[in-house]
Amino acid sequence: MLGIDPGLTRCGVGIVDVDRTRRATLVHVGVVRTPLDAELPVRLAAVAAGIRAVIEDHHPDAVAVERVFAQHNVQTVMGTAQASGVALLIAAEAGLPAATHTPSEVKAAVTGYGSADKKQVQSMIARILRLDAPPQPADAADALAIALCHAWRGGSSAPSASGSLTPAQRAWAEAERGARGATRVARTNVRSAR
């Protein structure tokens, strides 16, 4: 499973293997960097080349990309959106299934809390993957978190094994069930009001 934390300056890429018990193992982690003074097309081409190289070297079975979210800095959002589009295009060119996940979805998957900060995510990634230290920079840890989120949601070939979920995975699954239940109640209320 390849996770991508899109960005123009630093694009995090992380690959994990997840077994039938949902135990994850680090395969690769890195950051594709582009120079700030380069033209936009050159930077996007560098991001594309970096992602292609990771796919060619490691042959992941799927790609997950962090979904672009609203920020006050329009320039940052545009760059992130462009890098995200490149990542999804490269996945399609490689014939890999691709998905996007929101930052809060990813944080909830690995920490059990959708508003976790960067240090909490990095710490949990180190624990989940049994690393001596959290991956640096944060973009690298975020890419691994995105990959784990997708794999644990059933986005990889690893089947669900509810009895072997970590506490964070259980909390996330419960929150997801609660959200689905609230949606069903709201739909029922709308139908009743008609």
MDTraj code that builds the backbone (N, CA, C; nanometers):
import mdtraj as md
import numpy as np

residues = "MET LEU GLY ILE ASP PRO GLY LEU THR ARG CYS GLY VAL GLY ILE VAL ASP VAL ASP ARG THR ARG ARG ALA THR LEU VAL HIS VAL GLY VAL VAL ARG THR PRO LEU ASP ALA GLU LEU PRO VAL ARG LEU ALA ALA VAL ALA ALA GLY ILE ARG ALA VAL ILE GLU ASP HIS HIS PRO ASP ALA VAL ALA VAL GLU ARG VAL PHE ALA GLN HIS ASN VAL GLN THR VAL MET GLY THR ALA GLN ALA SER GLY VAL ALA LEU LEU ILE ALA ALA GLU ALA GLY LEU PRO ALA ALA THR HIS THR PRO SER GLU VAL LYS ALA ALA VAL THR GLY TYR GLY SER ALA ASP LYS LYS GLN VAL GLN SER MET ILE ALA ARG ILE LEU ARG LEU ASP ALA PRO PRO GLN PRO ALA ASP ALA ALA ASP ALA LEU ALA ILE ALA LEU CYS HIS ALA TRP ARG GLY GLY SER SER ALA PRO SER ALA SER GLY SER LEU THR PRO ALA GLN ARG ALA TRP ALA GLU ALA GLU ARG GLY ALA ARG GLY ALA THR ARG VAL ALA ARG THR ASN VAL ARG SER ALA ARG".split()
xyz = np.array([
    [0.0837, -0.1164, 0.0000],
    [0.0000, 0.0000, 0.0000],
    [0.0892, 0.1241, 0.0000],
    [0.0714, 0.2105, -0.0999],
    [0.1462, 0.3349, -0.1092],
    [0.0594, 0.4500, -0.0608],
    [0.1081, 0.5218, 0.0382],
    [0.0410, 0.6422, 0.0855],
    [0.1180, 0.7636, 0.0370],
    [0.0441, 0.8672, -0.0030],
    [0.1070, 0.9894, -0.0535],
    [0.0497, 1.1098, 0.0198],
    [0.1399, 1.1884, 0.0786],
    [0.1031, 1.3166, 0.1403],
    [0.1445, 1.4235, 0.0394],
    [0.0497, 1.4696, -0.0447],
    [0.0870, 1.5545, -0.1574],
    [0.1358, 1.6924, -0.1159],
    [0.2321, 1.7415, -0.1905],
    [0.2843, 1.8753, -0.1697],
    [0.3829, 1.9064, -0.2799],
    [0.4012, 2.0334, -0.3072],
    [0.4953, 2.0732, -0.4115],
    [0.6384, 2.0796, -0.3596],
    [0.6575, 2.1308, -0.2402],
    [0.7922, 2.1416, -0.1852],
    [0.8395, 2.0075, -0.1316],
    [0.7509, 1.9398, -0.0554],
    [0.7795, 1.8065, -0.0013],
    [0.6554, 1.7204, -0.0223],
    [0.6721, 1.6130, -0.0954],
    [0.5637, 1.5170, -0.1178],
    [0.6037, 1.3882, -0.0479],
    [0.5353, 1.3566, 0.0615],
    [0.5677, 1.2360, 0.1370],
    [0.5191, 1.1117, 0.0663],
    [0.6014, 1.0079, 0.0647],
    [0.5642, 0.8788, 0.0065],
    [0.6016, 0.7696, 0.1069],
    [0.5083, 0.6803, 0.1319],
    [0.5345, 0.5732, 0.2265],
    [0.4636, 0.4459, 0.1858],
    [0.5328, 0.3354, 0.1953],
    [0.4736, 0.2063, 0.1603],
    [0.4781, 0.1150, 0.2817],
    [0.3644, 0.0508, 0.3080],
    [0.3550, -0.0476, 0.4157],
    [0.2954, -0.1763, 0.3610],
    [0.3351, -0.2867, 0.4209],
    [0.2706, -0.4156, 0.3989],
    [0.1835, -0.4396, 0.5202],
    [0.0613, -0.4835, 0.4975],
    [-0.0307, -0.5134, 0.6073],
    [-0.0746, -0.6583, 0.5920],
    [-0.0522, -0.7391, 0.6972],
    [-0.0859, -0.8812, 0.6877],
    [-0.2305, -0.9071, 0.7299],
    [-0.2664, -1.0334, 0.7335],
    [-0.4052, -1.0721, 0.7641],
    [-0.4486, -1.0328, 0.9047],
    [-0.3535, -1.0137, 0.9952],
    [-0.3883, -0.9727, 1.1311],
    [-0.3847, -0.8204, 1.1465],
    [-0.3675, -0.7497, 1.0357],
    [-0.3616, -0.6036, 1.0297],
    [-0.2307, -0.5487, 1.0862],
    [-0.1333, -0.6359, 1.1045],
    [-0.0004, -0.5931, 1.1495],
    [0.0708, -0.5318, 1.0297],
    [0.1260, -0.4143, 1.0502],
    [0.1891, -0.3411, 0.9410],
    [0.3407, -0.3429, 0.9529],
    [0.4061, -0.3453, 0.8372],
    [0.5513, -0.3440, 0.8298],
    [0.5942, -0.2367, 0.7306],
    [0.6936, -0.1600, 0.7689],
    [0.7474, -0.0569, 0.6817],
    [0.8213, -0.1208, 0.5641],
    [0.7906, -0.0723, 0.4430],
    [0.8602, -0.1158, 0.3219],
    [0.9503, -0.0036, 0.2719],
    [0.8970, 0.1170, 0.2660],
    [0.9726, 0.2314, 0.2143],
    [0.9102, 0.3596, 0.2684],
    [0.9932, 0.4568, 0.2947],
    [0.9436, 0.5894, 0.3302],
    [1.0418, 0.6923, 0.2767],
    [0.9887, 0.8020, 0.2291],
    [1.0742, 0.9069, 0.1763],
    [0.9948, 1.0324, 0.1451],
    [1.0642, 1.1289, 0.0920],
    [1.0026, 1.2553, 0.0550],
    [1.0577, 1.2964, -0.0811],
    [0.9674, 1.3294, -0.1735],
    [1.0070, 1.3848, -0.3024],
    [1.0130, 1.5355, -0.2830],
    [1.1294, 1.5947, -0.3069],
    [1.1473, 1.7387, -0.2868],
    [1.1635, 1.8094, -0.4208],
    [1.1110, 1.9321, -0.4262],
    [1.1299, 2.0140, -0.5460],
    [1.1816, 2.1507, -0.5042],
    [1.2633, 2.2135, -0.5887],
    [1.3174, 2.3446, -0.5541],
    [1.2105, 2.4540, -0.5604],
    [1.2120, 2.5408, -0.4617],
    [1.1138, 2.6489, -0.4540],
    [1.1211, 2.7429, -0.5742],
    [1.2402, 2.7588, -0.6318],
    [1.2568, 2.8552, -0.7398],
    [1.2287, 2.7968, -0.8782],
    [1.1949, 2.6689, -0.8862],
    [1.1655, 2.6072, -1.0156],
    [1.0247, 2.6456, -1.0621],
    [1.0046, 2.6429, -1.1920],
    [0.8727, 2.6697, -1.2497],
    [0.7763, 2.5578, -1.2114],
    [0.6480, 2.5910, -1.2013],
    [0.5460, 2.4946, -1.1601],
    [0.5488, 2.3658, -1.2438],
    [0.5533, 2.3729, -1.3767],
    [0.5554, 2.2466, -1.4530],
    [0.6758, 2.1587, -1.4193],
    [0.7906, 2.2195, -1.3928],
    [0.9108, 2.1435, -1.3567],
    [0.8913, 2.0768, -1.2213],
    [0.8307, 2.1482, -1.1277],
    [0.8073, 2.0915, -0.9948],
    [0.7091, 1.9750, -1.0023],
    [0.6019, 1.9910, -1.0800],
    [0.5039, 1.8830, -1.0940],
    [0.5671, 1.7612, -1.1616],
    [0.6537, 1.7855, -1.2596],
    [0.7226, 1.6749, -1.3264],
    [0.8138, 1.6015, -1.2284],
    [0.8781, 1.6745, -1.1370],
    [0.9644, 1.6122, -1.0370],
    [0.8830, 1.5268, -0.9403],
    [0.7672, 1.5766, -0.8988],
    [0.6783, 1.4988, -0.8113],
    [0.6355, 1.3710, -0.8832],
    [0.5956, 1.3848, -1.0102],
    [0.5526, 1.2683, -1.0889],
    [0.6656, 1.1660, -1.1006],
    [0.7856, 1.2128, -1.1303],
    [0.8994, 1.1218, -1.1450],
    [0.9292, 1.0493, -1.0138],
    [0.9210, 1.1200, -0.9034],
    [0.9461, 1.0588, -0.7733],
    [0.8449, 0.9506, -0.7399],
    [0.7183, 0.9783, -0.7669],
    [0.6127, 0.8798, -0.7387],
    [0.6276, 0.7594, -0.8314],
    [0.6540, 0.7855, -0.9604],
    [0.6743, 0.6751, -1.0554],
    [0.7891, 0.5838, -1.0103],
    [0.8981, 0.6440, -0.9646],
    [1.0145, 0.5651, -0.9213],
    [0.9787, 0.4750, -0.8034],
    [0.9024, 0.5277, -0.7082],
    [0.8614, 0.4474, -0.5922],
    [0.7736, 0.3311, -0.6366],
    [0.6809, 0.3571, -0.7280],
    [0.5928, 0.2506, -0.7776],
    [0.6736, 0.1454, -0.8524],
    [0.7671, 0.1892, -0.9364],
    [0.8491, 0.0942, -1.0134],
    [0.9400, 0.0109, -0.9220],
    [0.9913, 0.0727, -0.8166],
    [1.0834, 0.0018, -0.7269],
    [1.0133, -0.0949, -0.6320],
    [0.8893, -0.0614, -0.5905],
    [0.8255, -0.1373, -0.4825],
    [0.6948, -0.2073, -0.5189],
    [0.6358, -0.1769, -0.6323],
    [0.5152, -0.2443, -0.6817],
    [0.4014, -0.2523, -0.5788],
    [0.3539, -0.1388, -0.5282],
    [0.2417, -0.1437, -0.4328],
    [0.1144, -0.1936, -0.5019],
    [0.0183, -0.2410, -0.4214],
    [-0.1060, -0.2923, -0.4785],
    [-0.2148, -0.1866, -0.4885],
    [-0.1958, -0.0719, -0.4245],
    [-0.2941, 0.0367, -0.4292],
    [-0.2263, 0.1660, -0.3851],
    [-0.2934, 0.2764, -0.4124],
    [-0.2415, 0.4089, -0.3767],
    [-0.3491, 0.4847, -0.3004],
    [-0.3089, 0.5494, -0.1922],
    [-0.3991, 0.6353, -0.1156],
    [-0.3336, 0.7725, -0.1039],
    [-0.4128, 0.8761, -0.1284],
    [-0.3630, 1.0135, -0.1294],
    [-0.4446, 1.0944, -0.0295],
    [-0.3756, 1.1804, 0.0460],
    [-0.4505, 1.2667, 0.1371],
    [-0.5347, 1.3638, 0.0566],
    [-0.6622, 1.3731, 0.0912],
    [-0.7554, 1.4621, 0.0222],
    [-0.7238, 1.6061, 0.0577],
    [-0.7279, 1.6912, -0.0416],
    [-0.7016, 1.8333, -0.0216],
    [-0.8114, 1.8914, 0.0661],
    [-0.7717, 1.9749, 0.1613],
    [-0.8685, 2.0379, 0.2501],
    [-0.8509, 2.1886, 0.2442],
    [-0.9518, 2.2610, 0.2856],
    [-0.9492, 2.4072, 0.2793],
    [-0.8501, 2.4645, 0.3797],
    [-0.7768, 2.5633, 0.3343],
    [-0.6850, 2.6379, 0.4191],
    [-0.7008, 2.7844, 0.3843],
    [-0.6459, 2.8702, 0.4692],
    [-0.6501, 3.0132, 0.4402],
    [-0.5510, 3.0502, 0.3314],
    [-0.4429, 2.9738, 0.3179],
    [-0.3392, 3.0023, 0.2208],
    [-0.3751, 2.9371, 0.0876],
    [-0.4300, 3.0172, -0.0051],
    [-0.4764, 2.9654, -0.1334],
    [-0.3609, 2.9056, -0.2135],
    [-0.2440, 2.9658, -0.2068],
    [-0.1293, 2.9157, -0.2818],
    [-0.0912, 2.7751, -0.2358],
    [-0.0933, 2.7523, -0.1050],
    [-0.0618, 2.6193, -0.0517],
    [-0.1650, 2.5176, -0.0961],
    [-0.2937, 2.5553, -0.0911],
    [-0.4007, 2.4643, -0.1326],
    [-0.3859, 2.4296, -0.2804],
    [-0.3545, 2.5286, -0.3631],
    [-0.3384, 2.5028, -0.5062],
    [-0.2229, 2.4066, -0.5324],
    [-0.1099, 2.4298, -0.4687],
    [0.0047, 2.3413, -0.4874],
    [-0.0250, 2.1998, -0.4417],
    [-0.0921, 2.1880, -0.3273],
    [-0.1291, 2.0561, -0.2750],
    [-0.2259, 1.9867, -0.3691],
    [-0.3238, 2.0613, -0.4201],
    [-0.4222, 2.0047, -0.5126],
    [-0.3553, 1.9586, -0.6419],
    [-0.2611, 2.0380, -0.6908],
    [-0.1911, 1.9996, -0.8136],
    [-0.1071, 1.8746, -0.7922],
    [-0.0358, 1.8664, -0.6809],
    [0.0444, 1.7480, -0.6508],
    [-0.0458, 1.6263, -0.6304],
    [-0.1623, 1.6467, -0.5693],
    [-0.2579, 1.5390, -0.5496],
    [-0.3077, 1.4860, -0.6841],
    [-0.3375, 1.5769, -0.7753],
    [-0.3811, 1.5362, -0.9091],
    [-0.2744, 1.4554, -0.9806],
    [-0.1493, 1.4972, -0.9676],
    [-0.0386, 1.4232, -1.0277],
    [-0.0320, 1.2828, -0.9691],
    [-0.0442, 1.2716, -0.8367],
    [-0.0364, 1.1410, -0.7707],
    [-0.1473, 1.0478, -0.8204],
    [-0.2684, 1.1004, -0.8315],
    [-0.3803, 1.0185, -0.8783],
    [-0.3617, 0.9783, -1.0244],
    [-0.3073, 1.0682, -1.1055],
    [-0.2795, 1.0380, -1.2456],
    [-0.1760, 0.9263, -1.2572],
    [-0.0687, 0.9349, -1.1795],
    [0.0360, 0.8331, -1.1842],
    [-0.0209, 0.6973, -1.1425],
    [-0.1069, 0.6962, -1.0409],
    [-0.1703, 0.5708, -0.9980],
    [-0.2528, 0.5120, -1.1128],
    [-0.3306, 0.5963, -1.1801],
    [-0.4135, 0.5485, -1.2913],
    [-0.3266, 0.4963, -1.4053],
    [-0.2188, 0.5672, -1.4353],
    [-0.1276, 0.5221, -1.5415],
    [-0.0665, 0.3862, -1.5080],
    [-0.0422, 0.3619, -1.3807],
    [0.0174, 0.2349, -1.3371],
    [-0.0877, 0.1250, -1.3224],
    [-0.2148, 0.1591, -1.3423],
    [-0.3221, 0.0615, -1.3292],
    [-0.3528, 0.0241, -1.1857],
    [-0.3199, 0.1136, -1.0926],
    [-0.3421, 0.0856, -0.9505],
    [-0.4707, 0.1507, -0.9012],
    [-0.5477, 0.0810, -0.8185],
    [-0.6637, 0.1459, -0.7580],
    [-0.6154, 0.2589, -0.6675],
    [-0.6896, 0.3694, -0.6670],
    [-0.6499, 0.4849, -0.5865],
    [-0.7699, 0.5386, -0.5100],
    [-0.7413, 0.5965, -0.3946],
    [-0.8452, 0.6546, -0.3106],
    [-0.7881, 0.7762, -0.2409],
    [-0.8767, 0.8596, -0.1892],
    [-0.8349, 0.9744, -0.1101],
    [-0.8978, 0.9654, 0.0280],
    [-0.8273, 1.0202, 0.1266],
    [-0.8760, 1.0218, 0.2643],
    [-0.8502, 1.1592, 0.3234],
    [-0.9433, 1.2079, 0.4032],
    [-0.9277, 1.3383, 0.4667],
    [-0.8239, 1.3309, 0.5777],
    [-0.7630, 1.4440, 0.6123],
    [-0.6669, 1.4438, 0.7227],
    [-0.7264, 1.3903, 0.8528],
    [-0.8499, 1.4270, 0.8854],
    [-0.9087, 1.3795, 1.0111],
    [-0.9358, 1.2297, 1.0074],
    [-0.9710, 1.1783, 0.8917],
    [-0.9919, 1.0344, 0.8746],
    [-0.8603, 0.9594, 0.9008],
    [-0.7523, 1.0110, 0.8454],
    [-0.6209, 0.9486, 0.8610],
    [-0.5763, 0.9538, 1.0068],
    [-0.5919, 1.0701, 1.0699],
    [-0.5519, 1.0838, 1.2106],
    [-0.6317, 0.9893, 1.2990],
    [-0.7615, 0.9799, 1.2742],
    [-0.8453, 0.8901, 1.3534],
    [-0.8037, 0.7449, 1.3349],
    [-0.7638, 0.7093, 1.2136],
    [-0.7249, 0.5710, 1.1860],
    [-0.6024, 0.5293, 1.2660],
    [-0.5051, 0.6191, 1.2780],
    [-0.3806, 0.5782, 1.3433],
    [-0.3704, 0.6176, 1.4900],
    [-0.4475, 0.7179, 1.5342],
    [-0.4387, 0.7602, 1.6742],
    [-0.5681, 0.7396, 1.7513],
    [-0.6792, 0.7196, 1.6801],
    [-0.8084, 0.7095, 1.7462],
    [-0.8716, 0.8450, 1.7701],
    [-0.8068, 0.9524, 1.7225],
    [-0.8539, 1.0890, 1.7475],
    [-0.8329, 1.1712, 1.6205],
    [-0.9431, 1.2182, 1.5606],
    [-0.9378, 1.2900, 1.4338],
    [-0.8731, 1.4261, 1.4367],
    [-0.8465, 1.4793, 1.5561],
    [-0.7814, 1.6104, 1.5671],
    [-0.6405, 1.5988, 1.6255],
    [-0.5820, 1.4810, 1.6144],
    [-0.4466, 1.4605, 1.6672],
    [-0.3487, 1.5554, 1.5991],
    [-0.2439, 1.5937, 1.6722],
    [-0.1433, 1.6813, 1.6113],
    [-0.0357, 1.5967, 1.5436],
    [0.0543, 1.6656, 1.4730],
    [0.1590, 1.5976, 1.3951],
    [0.2455, 1.5069, 1.4826],
    [0.2810, 1.5534, 1.6021],
    [0.3670, 1.4724, 1.6891],
    [0.2969, 1.3440, 1.7323],
    [0.1662, 1.3521, 1.7588],
    [0.0912, 1.2326, 1.7974],
    [0.0880, 1.1322, 1.6825],
    [0.0671, 1.1821, 1.5614],
    [0.0650, 1.0936, 1.4442],
    [0.2020, 1.0295, 1.4262],
    [0.3080, 1.1091, 1.4329],
    [0.4429, 1.0551, 1.4161],
    [0.4743, 0.9493, 1.5222],
    [0.4361, 0.9769, 1.6452],
    [0.4612, 0.8829, 1.7542],
    [0.3883, 0.7511, 1.7313],
    [0.2616, 0.7580, 1.6904],
    [0.1839, 0.6361, 1.6659],
    [0.2377, 0.5584, 1.5470],
    [0.2821, 0.6284, 1.4441],
    [0.3398, 0.5598, 1.3281],
    [0.4626, 0.4807, 1.3720],
    [0.5467, 0.5421, 1.4552],
    [0.6651, 0.4718, 1.5052],
    [0.6246, 0.3473, 1.5848],
    [0.5218, 0.3595, 1.6672],
    [0.4768, 0.2445, 1.7477],
    [0.4169, 0.1357, 1.6609],
    [0.3278, 0.1751, 1.5692],
    [0.2587, 0.0773, 1.4842],
    [0.3582, -0.0004, 1.3987],
    [0.4580, 0.0711, 1.3460],
    [0.5552, 0.0082, 1.2560],
    [0.6802, -0.0419, 1.3286],
    [0.6799, -0.0306, 1.4634],
    [0.7898, -0.0789, 1.5447],
    [0.9234, -0.0168, 1.5028],
    [0.9233, 0.1160, 1.4899],
    [1.0434, 0.1904, 1.4506],
    [1.1104, 0.2476, 1.5750],
    [1.2395, 0.2669, 1.5689],
    [1.3133, 0.3248, 1.6808],
    [1.2809, 0.4726, 1.7009],
    [1.2453, 0.5408, 1.5919],
    [1.2142, 0.6837, 1.5983],
    [1.1105, 0.7153, 1.4921],
    [1.0316, 0.8189, 1.5136],
    [0.9325, 0.8576, 1.4126],
    [0.9998, 0.8991, 1.2820],
    [0.9394, 0.8658, 1.1687],
    [0.9948, 0.9084, 1.0405],
    [0.9968, 1.0612, 1.0312],
    [1.1030, 1.1136, 0.9715],
    [1.1171, 1.2580, 0.9532],
    [1.1344, 1.2872, 0.8056],
    [1.0871, 1.3994, 0.7554],
    [1.0033, 1.4980, 0.8218],
    [0.8610, 1.4464, 0.8395],
    [0.7743, 1.5319, 0.8917],
    [0.6364, 1.4927, 0.9196],
    [0.5646, 1.4434, 0.7940],
    [0.6020, 1.4942, 0.6772],
    [0.5375, 1.4511, 0.5515],
    [0.5563, 1.3010, 0.5296],
    [0.6717, 1.2489, 0.5695],
    [0.6999, 1.1060, 0.5551],
    [0.6083, 1.0243, 0.6460],
    [0.5958, 1.0663, 0.7721],
    [0.5063, 0.9973, 0.8660],
    [0.3614, 1.0072, 0.8193],
    [0.3237, 1.1231, 0.7667],
    [0.1871, 1.1406, 0.7169],
    [0.1577, 1.0448, 0.6016],
    [0.2546, 1.0254, 0.5124],
    [0.2359, 0.9325, 0.4008],
    [0.2120, 0.7909, 0.4517],
    [0.2878, 0.7499, 0.5535],
    [0.2676, 0.6175, 0.6120],
    [0.1308, 0.6071, 0.6793],
    [0.0886, 0.7147, 0.7454],
    [-0.0436, 0.7157, 0.8095],
    [-0.1543, 0.7013, 0.7054],
    [-0.1389, 0.7661, 0.5914],
    [-0.2384, 0.7570, 0.4835],
    [-0.2444, 0.6132, 0.4317],
    [-0.1272, 0.5518, 0.4124],
    [-0.1238, 0.4129, 0.3662],
    [-0.1924, 0.3201, 0.4662],
    [-0.1627, 0.3382, 0.5954],
    [-0.2252, 0.2549, 0.6983],
    [-0.3753, 0.2754, 0.7035],
    [-0.4183, 0.3994, 0.6974],
    [-0.5617, 0.4303, 0.6985],
    [-0.6323, 0.3530, 0.5876],
    [-0.5776, 0.3608, 0.4682],
    [-0.6415, 0.2949, 0.3544],
    [-0.6398, 0.1429, 0.3688],
    [-0.5260, 0.0893, 0.4110],
    [-0.5171, -0.0562, 0.4273],
    [-0.6155, -0.1060, 0.5326],
    [-0.6258, -0.0336, 0.6434],
    [-0.7155, -0.0758, 0.7509],
    [-0.8614, -0.0567, 0.7164],
    [-0.8903, 0.0254, 0.6182],
    [-1.0289, 0.0420, 0.5725],
    [-1.0669, -0.0645, 0.4719],
    [-0.9757, -0.1567, 0.4439],
    [-1.0067, -0.2621, 0.3479],
    [-0.9609, -0.2274, 0.2076],
    [-0.8742, -0.1266, 0.1947],
    [-0.8280, -0.0841, 0.0636],
    [-0.7150, -0.1683, 0.0089],
    [-0.6693, -0.2662, 0.0846],
    [-0.5650, -0.3552, 0.0338],
    [-0.6198, -0.4966, 0.0363],
    [-0.5343, -0.5898, 0.0068],
    [-0.5784, -0.7291, 0.0035],
    [-0.5932, -0.7897, 0.1422],
    [-0.5536, -0.7165, 0.2461],
    [-0.5637, -0.7709, 0.3815],
    [-0.7087, -0.7706, 0.4276],
    [-0.7655, -0.8861, 0.4617],
    [-0.9033, -0.8907, 0.5081],
    [-0.9170, -0.8349, 0.6486],
    [-1.0379, -0.8014, 0.6817],
    [-1.0645, -0.7490, 0.8152],
    [-1.0451, -0.8582, 0.9190],
    [-0.9862, -0.8205, 1.0287],
    [-0.9689, -0.9143, 1.1393],
    [-1.0024, -0.8375, 1.2664],
    [-1.1318, -0.8202, 1.2939],
    [-1.1754, -0.7317, 1.4013],
    [-1.1181, -0.7687, 1.5374],
    [-1.0858, -0.8944, 1.5570],
    [-1.0309, -0.9344, 1.6854],
    [-0.8881, -0.8879, 1.7067],
    [-0.8199, -0.8445, 1.6015],
    [-0.6798, -0.8061, 1.6159],
    [-0.6586, -0.6565, 1.5946],
    [-0.7624, -0.5780, 1.6119],
    [-0.7494, -0.4333, 1.5938],
    [-0.6728, -0.3710, 1.7100],
    [-0.5953, -0.2686, 1.6792],
    [-0.5292, -0.1920, 1.7838],
    [-0.6342, -0.1052, 1.8516],
    [-0.6066, -0.0484, 1.9696],
    [-0.7038, 0.0407, 2.0334],
    [-0.7416, 0.1578, 1.9429],
    [-0.6448, 0.2135, 1.8712],
    [-0.6751, 0.3248, 1.7804],
    [-0.7669, 0.2785, 1.6681],
    [-0.7425, 0.1602, 1.6144],
    [-0.8277, 0.1085, 1.5075],
    [-0.9694, 0.0824, 1.5580],
    [-0.9813, 0.0296, 1.6806],
    [-1.1151, 0.0057, 1.7371],
    [-1.1906, 0.1366, 1.7561],
    [-1.1214, 0.2391, 1.8091],
    [-1.1852, 0.3694, 1.8301],
    [-1.2302, 0.4285, 1.6978],
    [-1.1469, 0.4148, 1.5969],
    [-1.1813, 0.4677, 1.4661],
    [-1.3015, 0.3940, 1.4075],
    [-1.3021, 0.2601, 1.4168],
    [-1.4136, 0.1807, 1.3647],
    [-1.5438, 0.2160, 1.4362],
    [-1.5367, 0.2360, 1.5683],
    [-1.6566, 0.2748, 1.6431],
    [-1.7068, 0.4119, 1.6003],
    [-1.6156, 0.5056, 1.5801],
    [-1.6551, 0.6397, 1.5349],
    [-1.7192, 0.6333, 1.3968],
    [-1.6639, 0.5491, 1.3108],
    [-1.7189, 0.5341, 1.1763],
    [-1.8588, 0.4734, 1.1820],
    [-1.8776, 0.3714, 1.2672],
    [-2.0110, 0.3116, 1.2828],
    [-2.1101, 0.4143, 1.3366],
    [-2.0656, 0.4957, 1.4329],
    [-2.1520, 0.5998, 1.4886],
    [-2.1924, 0.7016, 1.3840],
    [-2.0989, 0.7393, 1.2979],
    [-2.1296, 0.8353, 1.1916],
    [-2.2298, 0.7764, 1.0932],
    [-2.2140, 0.6473, 1.0590],
    [-2.3098, 0.5836, 0.9683],
    [-2.4479, 0.5768, 1.0328],
    [-2.4512, 0.5463, 1.1651],
    [-2.5789, 0.5411, 1.2355],
    [-2.6471, 0.6764, 1.2383],
    [-2.5712, 0.7825, 1.2603],
    [-2.6279, 0.9179, 1.2615],
    [-2.6829, 0.9541, 1.1248],
    [-2.6148, 0.9118, 1.0193],
    [-2.6623, 0.9388, 0.8833],
    [-2.7931, 0.8662, 0.8577],
    [-2.8035, 0.7399, 0.9027],
    [-2.9282, 0.6646, 0.8839],
    [-3.0432, 0.7310, 0.9593],
    [-3.0170, 0.7772, 1.0818],
    [-3.1212, 0.8435, 1.1611],
    [-3.1660, 0.9712, 1.0907],
    [-3.0730, 1.0482, 1.0395],
    [-3.1069, 1.1724, 0.9702],
    [-3.1908, 1.1442, 0.8463],
    [-3.1560, 1.0403, 0.7703],
    [-3.2346, 1.0052, 0.6512],
    [-3.3758, 0.9636, 0.6903],
    [-3.3864, 0.8841, 0.7989],
    [-3.5181, 0.8414, 0.8460],
    [-3.6005, 0.9613, 0.8873],
    [-3.5406, 1.0582, 0.9587],
    [-3.6122, 1.1785, 1.0009],
    [-3.6597, 1.2603, 0.8815],
    [-3.5759, 1.2684, 0.7772],
    [-3.6153, 1.3431, 0.6559],
    [-3.7325, 1.2744, 0.5889],
    [-3.7267, 1.1419, 0.5776],
    [-3.8379, 1.0681, 0.5154],
    [-3.9651, 1.0860, 0.5975],
    [-3.9546, 1.0820, 0.7295],
    [-4.0714, 1.0958, 0.8168],
    [-4.1333, 1.2336, 0.8046],
    [-4.0498, 1.3345, 0.7818],
    [-4.0983, 1.4715, 0.7735],
    [-4.1737, 1.4980, 0.6443],
    [-4.1522, 1.4134, 0.5441],
    [-4.2195, 1.4319, 0.4138],
    [-4.3596, 1.3955, 0.4286],
])
top = md.Topology()
chain = top.add_chain()
for i, resn in enumerate(residues, 1):
    res = top.add_residue(resn, chain, resSeq=i)
    for name in ("N", "CA", "C"):
        top.add_atom(name, md.element.get_by_symbol(name[0]), res)
traj = md.Trajectory(xyz[None], top)
